[in-house]
């Protein structure tokens, strides 16, 4: 997944990238650090922000409301 993130991020550096993995959304690297401050979600031990995919709508609202451009890959 991290390779997919890096490829998308390279093409869209101004966007926070969310990638779906099974029933979870994952946010990586510097995007995870930005998102954790806005969403108040802790990073896992690998530095990845994970959340239930069911929360995507509310997460998008919070990020966009804070001026963050978001790209989602399912």
C-alpha positions as CSV (number, residue, x, y, z in Angstrom):
1,X,0.0,0.0,0.0
2,X,2.8,2.4,0.8
3,X,4.0,2.1,-2.8
4,X,0.6,3.0,-4.1
5,X,0.6,6.0,-1.7
6,X,4.0,7.2,-2.9
7,X,2.9,6.9,-6.6
8,X,-0.3,8.9,-6.0
9,X,1.4,11.4,-3.8
10,X,4.0,12.1,-6.4
11,X,1.3,12.9,-8.9
12,X,-0.8,14.9,-6.4
13,X,1.5,16.4,-3.8
14,X,-1.1,19.0,-2.7
15,X,-3.6,16.3,-1.7
16,X,-3.9,14.3,1.5
17,X,-4.2,10.7,0.2
18,X,-6.5,8.1,1.8
19,X,-6.2,4.5,0.7
20,X,-8.8,1.8,1.3
21,X,-7.4,-1.5,2.6
22,X,-10.1,-4.1,3.3
23,X,-12.6,-2.3,5.7
24,X,-10.1,0.4,6.7
25,X,-8.8,3.7,5.5
26,X,-5.1,4.3,5.8
27,X,-3.2,7.6,5.7
28,X,0.6,7.5,5.4
29,X,3.8,9.5,6.2
30,X,3.4,13.3,6.4
31,X,-0.3,13.1,5.5
32,X,-0.8,10.9,8.6
33,X,0.8,13.6,10.8
34,X,-1.5,16.3,9.4
35,X,-4.6,14.1,9.6
36,X,-3.9,13.0,13.2
37,X,-3.9,16.6,14.4
38,X,-7.3,17.4,12.7
39,X,-9.0,14.0,13.4
40,X,-7.5,13.4,16.9
41,X,-6.7,9.8,15.9
42,X,-3.4,8.2,17.0
43,X,-1.0,6.7,14.6
44,X,-0.3,3.0,14.8
45,X,3.2,1.6,15.6
46,X,4.2,1.9,12.0
47,X,3.2,5.6,11.8
48,X,0.1,4.9,9.8
49,X,-3.3,6.5,10.6
50,X,-6.0,3.8,10.3
51,X,-9.7,4.2,10.7
52,X,-12.9,2.2,9.9
53,X,-14.0,2.8,6.4
54,X,-17.5,3.4,7.7
55,X,-16.1,6.7,9.2
56,X,-14.9,8.0,5.8
57,X,-17.8,10.5,5.3
58,X,-17.2,12.2,8.7
59,X,-13.5,12.2,8.2
60,X,-13.8,13.8,4.8
61,X,-16.0,16.5,6.3
62,X,-13.5,17.3,9.0
63,X,-10.5,17.4,6.6
64,X,-12.2,19.4,4.0
65,X,-13.7,21.8,6.6
66,X,-10.0,22.4,7.7
67,X,-9.0,23.4,4.1
68,X,-7.4,20.0,3.3
69,X,-7.7,18.7,-0.3
70,X,-8.3,15.0,-0.2
71,X,-7.9,12.1,-2.7
72,X,-9.4,8.7,-2.0
73,X,-8.3,5.5,-3.6
74,X,-10.5,2.4,-3.2
